[in-house]
Amino acid sequence: MQPQTDNSLSKPLTIFLWLVILCLVLGLLSFLRPVLVWALNVSSPFFVGLIIAYIFNPLVRFIERRMQVSRTIGVLLTYGLILGLLALFVIMLMPILVAQLRLGIGNILERIPVVIALISERLHMQIAPEDIERLRNALEGRLSWEALANQVAPWLRSILNEIASTVTSVTQTVAAIVTYSLGVAAFLVLVLMITFYCLIDFGRIASIVGKVVPPAYRERFFSVWSSIDEALGGFLRGQLIVCVIIGILYSIALMALGMKQYALLIGFAAGFGNLIPYVGPVIGAIPTILWIVFGNAYDTSTSKILGIGIVLGVSVAIQTLDGFFLQPRIVGKSAGLHPLVVLAALIIGAQFGLGGLILAVPVAIVIRVLVRELWWTPLLARRAQESEQEKDGNPKKEK
């Protein structure tokens, strides 16, 4: 029999080996980081289009079989359905969201002088009330910046002169915004085109891969492929449903807290921010806390502290509901990753820009499935077989 010391050393040596491999992989990624960032930025439209096509492929397949139409007609009908839903969203919700956003910006500008006065009072900065009133008039558009610069206290003139000097760069800023907007529009058009062609060719992928893979490995390959499809598809499609549910829950909770104007905007921002794990609660909590601190809904310090506590409790409760109920039931256990693995994937993906963040969790899911199917499950099967052989080779002694 194998000595006990070998068994006692095998597990630490295995852990050490995996740590060495992880360090080598991280070192290689760090060395190749500029090339990978460039490659991800260039290929991000293809990845986004492929992910969208992957999400809506079951809908295309359902329309194709249900209505007995060709693949192209099914894709066109799916596009029509999606664009119709987006148009309905724009018609019904976008005016509300825009109104809430404009109201929020107006309230922020209105509260700036109040906050400055509060800070002046607490820190004994001795800012004259006349200067604060001029700042309020400037924010409301009743006073020009040039006139304000000639009238305010000397300690503020240098700052306003610097602001006036930066006005000359407004045209450059506008040009940059226009360029960025055109880039985003081109990105969206490219994504739509890539998604269309991916949806058209999705039905041919299996047959093409089946011809490329040798017959001896074909069954095993498609078994692993099916596991990846189940895990990745469950994550992507389920995550969208979870984001909508979280957005609704946040909106309802904020309305219950007394936030009537911004509940829908912040709620759905938090919901879809949950596409990046653990970011949604932060997006929902921070503006709500600022609204409580600087708003008029909670007029005393005690009520503000209580409101902040309720917001934090609501965020924790919704995140707990997401982790223990929505994710297992809707996204599926097969796509589940340990929270530490998700955080590690996001940290590594963030090093490679937006493309890395988009691909971080899906790549982690694929790696998890490959490790489970190609290493962990066969290892357990071998261990079970060895255990059975040991039992057969060492029968119990008869009494």
MIROMAR-134307 format. One record per residue (C-alpha): residue number from 1; x, y, z. Coordinates in steps of 0.1 Angstrom, whole numbers, plus 5000, padded with zeros to 4 digits. Layout:
<recs>
<rec pos="NUM" east="X" north="Y" up="Z"/>
...
</recs>
This chain:
<recs>
<rec pos="1" east="5000" north="5000" up="5000"/>
<rec pos="2" east="5011" north="5036" up="4994"/>
<rec pos="3" east="5025" north="5053" up="5025"/>
<rec pos="4" east="5003" north="5077" up="5045"/>
<rec pos="5" east="5029" north="5105" up="5041"/>
<rec pos="6" east="5024" north="5106" up="5004"/>
<rec pos="7" east="4986" north="5111" up="5008"/>
<rec pos="8" east="4992" north="5138" up="5034"/>
<rec pos="9" east="5015" north="5157" up="5011"/>
<rec pos="10" east="4995" north="5153" up="4979"/>
<rec pos="11" east="4969" north="5180" up="4987"/>
<rec pos="12" east="4994" north="5208" up="4997"/>
<rec pos="13" east="5015" north="5200" up="4967"/>
<rec pos="14" east="4985" north="5202" up="4944"/>
<rec pos="15" east="4975" north="5235" up="4959"/>
<rec pos="16" east="5010" north="5248" up="4955"/>
<rec pos="17" east="5011" north="5237" up="4919"/>
<rec pos="18" east="4979" north="5254" up="4911"/>
<rec pos="19" east="4991" north="5286" up="4928"/>
<rec pos="20" east="5023" north="5285" up="4907"/>
<rec pos="21" east="5002" north="5280" up="4875"/>
<rec pos="22" east="4980" north="5309" up="4885"/>
<rec pos="23" east="5010" north="5332" up="4891"/>
<rec pos="24" east="5024" north="5322" up="4857"/>
<rec pos="25" east="4991" north="5329" up="4839"/>
<rec pos="26" east="4988" north="5363" up="4857"/>
<rec pos="27" east="5024" north="5372" up="4848"/>
<rec pos="28" east="5017" north="5362" up="4811"/>
<rec pos="29" east="4985" north="5383" up="4811"/>
<rec pos="30" east="5004" north="5413" up="4826"/>
<rec pos="31" east="5031" north="5410" up="4799"/>
<rec pos="32" east="5006" north="5407" up="4771"/>
<rec pos="33" east="4982" north="5434" up="4785"/>
<rec pos="34" east="4988" north="5461" up="4758"/>
<rec pos="35" east="4981" north="5436" up="4730"/>
<rec pos="36" east="4951" north="5421" up="4748"/>
<rec pos="37" east="4936" north="5455" up="4755"/>
<rec pos="38" east="4939" north="5465" up="4718"/>
<rec pos="39" east="4925" north="5432" up="4707"/>
<rec pos="40" east="4895" north="5434" up="4731"/>
<rec pos="41" east="4888" north="5470" up="4721"/>
<rec pos="42" east="4888" north="5460" up="4684"/>
<rec pos="43" east="4868" north="5429" up="4688"/>
<rec pos="44" east="4843" north="5442" up="4715"/>
<rec pos="45" east="4816" north="5448" up="4688"/>
<rec pos="46" east="4819" north="5412" up="4677"/>
<rec pos="47" east="4817" north="5399" up="4713"/>
<rec pos="48" east="4787" north="5421" up="4721"/>
<rec pos="49" east="4770" north="5410" up="4689"/>
<rec pos="50" east="4777" north="5373" up="4695"/>
<rec pos="51" east="4764" north="5376" up="4731"/>
<rec pos="52" east="4732" north="5393" up="4719"/>
<rec pos="53" east="4728" north="5367" up="4692"/>
<rec pos="54" east="4733" north="5340" up="4717"/>
<rec pos="55" east="4706" north="5354" up="4740"/>
<rec pos="56" east="4680" north="5357" up="4713"/>
<rec pos="57" east="4688" north="5326" up="4693"/>
<rec pos="58" east="4662" north="5305" up="4712"/>
<rec pos="59" east="4635" north="5331" up="4703"/>
<rec pos="60" east="4645" north="5329" up="4666"/>
<rec pos="61" east="4644" north="5291" up="4667"/>
<rec pos="62" east="4610" north="5292" up="4684"/>
<rec pos="63" east="4596" north="5316" up="4657"/>
<rec pos="64" east="4612" north="5295" up="4630"/>
<rec pos="65" east="4596" north="5263" up="4642"/>
<rec pos="66" east="4563" north="5277" up="4654"/>
<rec pos="67" east="4555" north="5297" up="4622"/>
<rec pos="68" east="4572" north="5273" up="4598"/>
<rec pos="69" east="4594" north="5301" up="4582"/>
<rec pos="70" east="4630" north="5303" up="4571"/>
<rec pos="71" east="4658" north="5313" up="4593"/>
<rec pos="72" east="4661" north="5347" up="4577"/>
<rec pos="73" east="4624" north="5354" up="4582"/>
<rec pos="74" east="4627" north="5343" up="4618"/>
<rec pos="75" east="4656" north="5367" up="4624"/>
<rec pos="76" east="4637" north="5396" up="4607"/>
<rec pos="77" east="4606" north="5389" up="4629"/>
<rec pos="78" east="4628" north="5388" up="4660"/>
<rec pos="79" east="4644" north="5421" up="4650"/>
<rec pos="80" east="4609" north="5435" up="4645"/>
<rec pos="81" east="4598" north="5423" up="4679"/>
<rec pos="82" east="4629" north="5437" up="4697"/>
<rec pos="83" east="4627" north="5471" up="4679"/>
<rec pos="84" east="4589" north="5472" up="4687"/>
<rec pos="85" east="4596" north="5467" up="4724"/>
<rec pos="86" east="4624" north="5493" up="4723"/>
<rec pos="87" east="4600" north="5518" up="4706"/>
<rec pos="88" east="4574" north="5511" up="4732"/>
<rec pos="89" east="4600" north="5517" up="4759"/>
<rec pos="90" east="4610" north="5550" up="4744"/>
<rec pos="91" east="4575" north="5561" up="4739"/>
<rec pos="92" east="4563" north="5552" up="4774"/>
<rec pos="93" east="4593" north="5554" up="4797"/>
<rec pos="94" east="4619" north="5576" up="4781"/>
<rec pos="95" east="4600" north="5609" up="4785"/>
<rec pos="96" east="4596" north="5601" up="4822"/>
<rec pos="97" east="4633" north="5592" up="4826"/>
<rec pos="98" east="4644" north="5624" up="4807"/>
<rec pos="99" east="4621" north="5645" up="4829"/>
<rec pos="100" east="4635" north="5629" up="4860"/>
<rec pos="101" east="4670" north="5635" up="4849"/>
<rec pos="102" east="4664" north="5671" up="4841"/>
<rec pos="103" east="4646" north="5676" up="4874"/>
<rec pos="104" east="4675" north="5660" up="4892"/>
<rec pos="105" east="4701" north="5682" up="4875"/>
<rec pos="106" east="4680" north="5713" up="4883"/>
<rec pos="107" east="4677" north="5703" up="4920"/>
<rec pos="108" east="4715" north="5697" up="4922"/>
<rec pos="109" east="4722" north="5732" up="4908"/>
<rec pos="110" east="4696" north="5746" up="4933"/>
<rec pos="111" east="4712" north="5728" up="4962"/>
<rec pos="112" east="4748" north="5738" up="4955"/>
<rec pos="113" east="4745" north="5772" up="4973"/>
<rec pos="114" east="4728" north="5756" up="5002"/>
<rec pos="115" east="4755" north="5730" up="5006"/>
<rec pos="116" east="4782" north="5758" up="5003"/>
<rec pos="117" east="4764" north="5778" up="5030"/>
<rec pos="118" east="4762" north="5747" up="5052"/>
<rec pos="119" east="4799" north="5739" up="5047"/>
<rec pos="120" east="4808" north="5775" up="5054"/>
<rec pos="121" east="4788" north="5775" up="5086"/>
<rec pos="122" east="4802" north="5741" up="5098"/>
<rec pos="123" east="4839" north="5749" up="5089"/>
<rec pos="124" east="4838" north="5786" up="5098"/>
<rec pos="125" east="4849" north="5796" up="5063"/>
<rec pos="126" east="4831" north="5830" up="5066"/>
<rec pos="127" east="4817" north="5831" up="5031"/>
<rec pos="128" east="4796" north="5862" up="5027"/>
<rec pos="129" east="4759" north="5856" up="5021"/>
<rec pos="130" east="4761" north="5881" up="4992"/>
<rec pos="131" east="4786" north="5858" up="4974"/>
<rec pos="132" east="4763" north="5828" up="4979"/>
<rec pos="133" east="4734" north="5847" up="4965"/>
<rec pos="134" east="4754" north="5858" up="4935"/>
<rec pos="135" east="4763" north="5821" up="4929"/>
<rec pos="136" east="4726" north="5811" up="4931"/>
<rec pos="137" east="4717" north="5838" up="4906"/>
<rec pos="138" east="4745" north="5826" up="4883"/>
<rec pos="139" east="4733" north="5790" up="4885"/>
<rec pos="140" east="4698" north="5802" up="4877"/>
<rec pos="141" east="4711" north="5821" up="4846"/>
<rec pos="142" east="4702" north="5856" up="4860"/>
<rec pos="143" east="4738" north="5868" up="4863"/>
<rec pos="144" east="4767" north="5865" up="4838"/>
<rec pos="145" east="4799" north="5848" up="4848"/>
<rec pos="146" east="4819" north="5879" up="4838"/>
<rec pos="147" east="4798" north="5902" up="4860"/>
<rec pos="148" east="4800" north="5877" up="4888"/>
<rec pos="149" east="4838" north="5876" up="4885"/>
<rec pos="150" east="4840" north="5914" up="4889"/>
<rec pos="151" east="4818" north="5915" up="4921"/>
<rec pos="152" east="4826" north="5884" up="4942"/>
<rec pos="153" east="4851" north="5883" up="4969"/>
<rec pos="154" east="4888" north="5883" up="4960"/>
<rec pos="155" east="4893" north="5847" up="4971"/>
<rec pos="156" east="4869" north="5836" up="4945"/>
<rec pos="157" east="4880" north="5858" up="4916"/>
<rec pos="158" east="4910" north="5837" up="4906"/>
<rec pos="159" east="4888" north="5806" up="4905"/>
<rec pos="160" east="4863" north="5822" up="4882"/>
<rec pos="161" east="4890" north="5837" up="4860"/>
<rec pos="162" east="4903" north="5801" up="4855"/>
<rec pos="163" east="4868" north="5790" up="4847"/>
<rec pos="164" east="4864" north="5819" up="4822"/>
<rec pos="165" east="4897" north="5809" up="4805"/>
<rec pos="166" east="4885" north="5773" up="4801"/>
<rec pos="167" east="4854" north="5785" up="4782"/>
<rec pos="168" east="4876" north="5788" up="4751"/>
<rec pos="169" east="4879" north="5750" up="4750"/>
<rec pos="170" east="4841" north="5746" up="4748"/>
<rec pos="171" east="4843" north="5741" up="4710"/>
<rec pos="172" east="4869" north="5713" up="4715"/>
<rec pos="173" east="4847" north="5697" up="4741"/>
<rec pos="174" east="4816" north="5698" up="4719"/>
<rec pos="175" east="4837" north="5684" up="4690"/>
<rec pos="176" east="4848" north="5656" up="4713"/>
<rec pos="177" east="4812" north="5649" up="4724"/>
<rec pos="178" east="4801" north="5648" up="4688"/>
<rec pos="179" east="4829" north="5624" up="4678"/>
<rec pos="180" east="4821" north="5602" up="4708"/>
<rec pos="181" east="4784" north="5601" up="4699"/>
<rec pos="182" east="4792" north="5592" up="4663"/>
<rec pos="183" east="4815" north="5565" up="4676"/>
<rec pos="184" east="4788" north="5551" up="4698"/>
<rec pos="185" east="4763" north="5552" up="4669"/>
<rec pos="186" east="4787" north="5534" up="4646"/>
<rec pos="187" east="4794" north="5508" up="4674"/>
<rec pos="188" east="4756" north="5501" up="4677"/>
<rec pos="189" east="4751" north="5498" up="4640"/>
<rec pos="190" east="4781" north="5474" up="4637"/>
<rec pos="191" east="4767" north="5454" up="4667"/>
<rec pos="192" east="4733" north="5451" up="4650"/>
<rec pos="193" east="4749" north="5439" up="4617"/>
<rec pos="194" east="4771" north="5414" up="4635"/>
<rec pos="195" east="4741" north="5402" up="4656"/>
<rec pos="196" east="4721" north="5397" up="4624"/>
<rec pos="197" east="4747" north="5376" up="4606"/>
<rec pos="198" east="4754" north="5356" up="4638"/>
<rec pos="199" east="4717" north="5348" up="4642"/>
<rec pos="200" east="4715" north="5337" up="4605"/>
<rec pos="201" east="4745" north="5314" up="4609"/>
<rec pos="202" east="4738" north="5300" up="4643"/>
<rec pos="203" east="4720" north="5270" up="4629"/>
<rec pos="204" east="4750" north="5260" up="4608"/>
<rec pos="205" east="4776" north="5261" up="4635"/>
<rec pos="206" east="4768" north="5226" up="4649"/>
<rec pos="207" east="4770" north="5210" up="4615"/>
<rec pos="208" east="4802" north="5227" up="4606"/>
<rec pos="209" east="4818" north="5219" up="4639"/>
<rec pos="210" east="4806" north="5183" up="4636"/>
<rec pos="211" east="4825" north="5180" up="4603"/>
<rec pos="212" east="4857" north="5194" up="4618"/>
<rec pos="213" east="4859" north="5174" up="4650"/>
<rec pos="214" east="4872" north="5138" up="4645"/>
<rec pos="215" east="4845" north="5111" up="4650"/>
<rec pos="216" east="4863" north="5096" up="4680"/>
<rec pos="217" east="4860" north="5129" up="4700"/>
<rec pos="218" east="4827" north="5141" up="4685"/>
<rec pos="219" east="4804" north="5127" up="4713"/>
<rec pos="220" east="4826" north="5140" up="4741"/>
<rec pos="221" east="4829" north="5174" up="4723"/>
<rec pos="222" east="4792" north="5179" up="4719"/>
<rec pos="223" east="4786" north="5168" up="4755"/>
<rec pos="224" east="4810" north="5195" up="4768"/>
<rec pos="225" east="4794" north="5220" up="4743"/>
<rec pos="226" east="4760" north="5212" up="4756"/>
<rec pos="227" east="4772" north="5219" up="4792"/>
<rec pos="228" east="4787" north="5252" up="4782"/>
<rec pos="229" east="4755" north="5262" up="4763"/>
<rec pos="230" east="4734" north="5253" up="4793"/>
<rec pos="231" east="4755" north="5273" up="4818"/>
<rec pos="232" east="4763" north="5303" up="4796"/>
<rec pos="233" east="4728" north="5305" up="4781"/>
<rec pos="234" east="4712" north="5302" up="4816"/>
<rec pos="235" east="4735" north="5330" up="4829"/>
<rec pos="236" east="4730" north="5355" up="4800"/>
<rec pos="237" east="4692" north="5351" up="4795"/>
<rec pos="238" east="4685" north="5347" up="4832"/>
<rec pos="239" east="4706" north="5378" up="4841"/>
<rec pos="240" east="4685" north="5400" up="4819"/>
<rec pos="241" east="4653" north="5388" up="4836"/>
<rec pos="242" east="4670" north="5393" up="4870"/>
<rec pos="243" east="4680" north="5429" up="4861"/>
<rec pos="244" east="4644" north="5438" up="4852"/>
<rec pos="245" east="4631" north="5423" up="4885"/>
<rec pos="246" east="4657" north="5441" up="4905"/>
<rec pos="247" east="4649" north="5474" up="4887"/>
<rec pos="248" east="4612" north="5470" up="4895"/>
<rec pos="249" east="4620" north="5462" up="4932"/>
<rec pos="250" east="4643" north="5492" up="4936"/>
<rec pos="251" east="4618" north="5515" up="4920"/>
<rec pos="252" east="4590" north="5503" up="4943"/>
<rec pos="253" east="4613" north="5506" up="4974"/>
<rec pos="254" east="4624" north="5541" up="4965"/>
<rec pos="255" east="4588" north="5552" up="4960"/>
<rec pos="256" east="4580" north="5537" up="4994"/>
<rec pos="257" east="4608" north="5559" up="5008"/>
<rec pos="258" east="4591" north="5590" up="4994"/>
<rec pos="259" east="4612" north="5594" up="4963"/>
<rec pos="260" east="4586" north="5602" up="4936"/>
<rec pos="261" east="4606" north="5620" up="4910"/>
<rec pos="262" east="4637" north="5598" up="4905"/>
<rec pos="263" east="4625" north="5563" up="4916"/>
<rec pos="264" east="4621" north="5549" up="4881"/>
<rec pos="265" east="4654" north="5564" up="4869"/>
<rec pos="266" east="4676" north="5552" up="4898"/>
<rec pos="267" east="4657" north="5519" up="4901"/>
<rec pos="268" east="4663" north="5508" up="4866"/>
<rec pos="269" east="4699" north="5521" up="4866"/>
<rec pos="270" east="4705" north="5499" up="4896"/>
<rec pos="271" east="4687" north="5470" up="4880"/>
<rec pos="272" east="4707" north="5471" up="4847"/>
<rec pos="273" east="4739" north="5480" up="4866"/>
<rec pos="274" east="4735" north="5445" up="4881"/>
<rec pos="275" east="4747" north="5432" up="4848"/>
<rec pos="276" east="4781" north="5437" up="4864"/>
<rec pos="277" east="4778" north="5418" up="4897"/>
<rec pos="278" east="4777" north="5439" up="4929"/>
<rec pos="279" east="4776" north="5472" up="4909"/>
<rec pos="280" east="4738" north="5475" up="4909"/>
<rec pos="281" east="4734" north="5481" up="4947"/>
<rec pos="282" east="4761" north="5508" up="4946"/>
<rec pos="283" east="4744" north="5525" up="4917"/>
<rec pos="284" east="4711" north="5524" up="4936"/>
<rec pos="285" east="4723" north="5534" up="4970"/>
<rec pos="286" east="4747" north="5563" up="4964"/>
<rec pos="287" east="4722" north="5587" up="4946"/>
<rec pos="288" east="4695" north="5577" up="4970"/>
<rec pos="289" east="4717" north="5586" up="5000"/>
<rec pos="290" east="4726" north="5619" up="4984"/>
<rec pos="291" east="4689" north="5626" up="4978"/>
<rec pos="292" east="4682" north="5619" up="5015"/>
<rec pos="293" east="4712" north="5641" up="5028"/>
<rec pos="294" east="4706" north="5671" up="5006"/>
<rec pos="295" east="4669" north="5668" up="4999"/>
<rec pos="296" east="4639" north="5681" up="5018"/>
<rec pos="297" east="4620" north="5649" up="5023"/>
<rec pos="298" east="4639" north="5642" up="5055"/>
<rec pos="299" east="4642" north="5674" up="5075"/>
<rec pos="300" east="4659" north="5663" up="5107"/>
<rec pos="301" east="4693" north="5647" up="5113"/>
<rec pos="302" east="4676" north="5617" up="5130"/>
<rec pos="303" east="4653" north="5611" up="5100"/>
<rec pos="304" east="4682" north="5615" up="5076"/>
<rec pos="305" east="4702" north="5589" up="5095"/>
<rec pos="306" east="4672" north="5566" up="5097"/>
<rec pos="307" east="4666" north="5570" up="5059"/>
<rec pos="308" east="4702" north="5562" up="5051"/>
<rec pos="309" east="4699" north="5531" up="5073"/>
<rec pos="310" east="4667" north="5520" up="5055"/>
<rec pos="311" east="4684" north="5525" up="5021"/>
<rec pos="312" east="4714" north="5504" up="5031"/>
<rec pos="313" east="4690" north="5478" up="5045"/>
<rec pos="314" east="4670" north="5478" up="5013"/>
<rec pos="315" east="4701" north="5474" up="4992"/>
<rec pos="316" east="4714" north="5445" up="5013"/>
<rec pos="317" east="4679" north="5429" up="5012"/>
<rec pos="318" east="4676" north="5431" up="4974"/>
<rec pos="319" east="4712" north="5418" up="4970"/>
<rec pos="320" east="4704" north="5389" up="4993"/>
<rec pos="321" east="4672" north="5381" up="4974"/>
<rec pos="322" east="4693" north="5382" up="4942"/>
<rec pos="323" east="4720" north="5359" up="4955"/>
<rec pos="324" east="4699" north="5334" up="4974"/>
<rec pos="325" east="4667" north="5333" up="4953"/>
<rec pos="326" east="4667" north="5350" up="4919"/>
<rec pos="327" east="4701" north="5338" up="4908"/>
<rec pos="328" east="4696" north="5301" up="4917"/>
<rec pos="329" east="4660" north="5300" up="4905"/>
<rec pos="330" east="4662" north="5321" up="4873"/>
<rec pos="331" east="4698" north="5321" up="4863"/>
<rec pos="332" east="4703" north="5285" up="4873"/>
<rec pos="333" east="4727" north="5266" up="4895"/>
<rec pos="334" east="4746" north="5253" up="4866"/>
<rec pos="335" east="4758" north="5288" up="4858"/>
<rec pos="336" east="4765" north="5297" up="4894"/>
<rec pos="337" east="4800" north="5309" up="4904"/>
<rec pos="338" east="4813" north="5315" up="4939"/>
<rec pos="339" east="4812" north="5353" up="4947"/>
<rec pos="340" east="4850" north="5353" up="4952"/>
<rec pos="341" east="4854" north="5338" up="4917"/>
<rec pos="342" east="4831" north="5365" up="4903"/>
<rec pos="343" east="4851" north="5393" up="4920"/>
<rec pos="344" east="4884" north="5378" up="4908"/>
<rec pos="345" east="4871" north="5376" up="4873"/>
<rec pos="346" east="4859" north="5412" up="4874"/>
<rec pos="347" east="4892" north="5425" up="4888"/>
<rec pos="348" east="4911" north="5407" up="4861"/>
<rec pos="349" east="4887" north="5417" up="4834"/>
<rec pos="350" east="4888" north="5454" up="4845"/>
<rec pos="351" east="4925" north="5454" up="4836"/>
<rec pos="352" east="4916" north="5451" up="4800"/>
<rec pos="353" east="4890" north="5478" up="4796"/>
<rec pos="354" east="4853" north="5475" up="4787"/>
<rec pos="355" east="4858" north="5444" up="4766"/>
<rec pos="356" east="4874" north="5427" up="4796"/>
<rec pos="357" east="4845" north="5436" up="4819"/>
<rec pos="358" east="4820" north="5424" up="4793"/>
<rec pos="359" east="4837" north="5390" up="4789"/>
<rec pos="360" east="4849" north="5385" up="4825"/>
<rec pos="361" east="4820" north="5365" up="4839"/>
<rec pos="362" east="4811" north="5346" up="4807"/>
<rec pos="363" east="4847" north="5335" up="4803"/>
<rec pos="364" east="4848" north="5324" up="4840"/>
<rec pos="365" east="4817" north="5304" up="4834"/>
<rec pos="366" east="4832" north="5286" up="4804"/>
<rec pos="367" east="4864" north="5279" up="4823"/>
<rec pos="368" east="4844" north="5265" up="4852"/>
<rec pos="369" east="4825" north="5242" up="4829"/>
<rec pos="370" east="4857" north="5230" up="4811"/>
<rec pos="371" east="4875" north="5224" up="4844"/>
<rec pos="372" east="4844" north="5205" up="4857"/>
<rec pos="373" east="4839" north="5184" up="4826"/>
<rec pos="374" east="4875" north="5177" up="4816"/>
<rec pos="375" east="4892" north="5174" up="4850"/>
<rec pos="376" east="4870" north="5174" up="4881"/>
<rec pos="377" east="4844" north="5149" up="4870"/>
<rec pos="378" east="4869" north="5124" up="4855"/>
<rec pos="379" east="4890" north="5127" up="4886"/>
<rec pos="380" east="4860" north="5119" up="4908"/>
<rec pos="381" east="4852" north="5089" up="4886"/>
<rec pos="382" east="4888" north="5076" up="4888"/>
<rec pos="383" east="4888" north="5080" up="4925"/>
<rec pos="384" east="4855" north="5061" up="4928"/>
<rec pos="385" east="4868" north="5034" up="4905"/>
<rec pos="386" east="4900" north="5030" up="4926"/>
<rec pos="387" east="4880" north="5029" up="4958"/>
<rec pos="388" east="4858" north="5001" up="4943"/>
<rec pos="389" east="4889" north="4982" up="4932"/>
<rec pos="390" east="4904" north="4984" up="4966"/>
<rec pos="391" east="4872" north="4971" up="4981"/>
<rec pos="392" east="4872" north="4942" up="4956"/>
<rec pos="393" east="4908" north="4934" up="4963"/>
<rec pos="394" east="4905" north="4934" up="5001"/>
<rec pos="395" east="4873" north="4914" up="5009"/>
<rec pos="396" east="4862" north="4912" up="5045"/>
<rec pos="397" east="4876" north="4883" up="5064"/>
<rec pos="398" east="4851" north="4856" up="5073"/>
<rec pos="399" east="4844" north="4851" up="5109"/>
</recs>
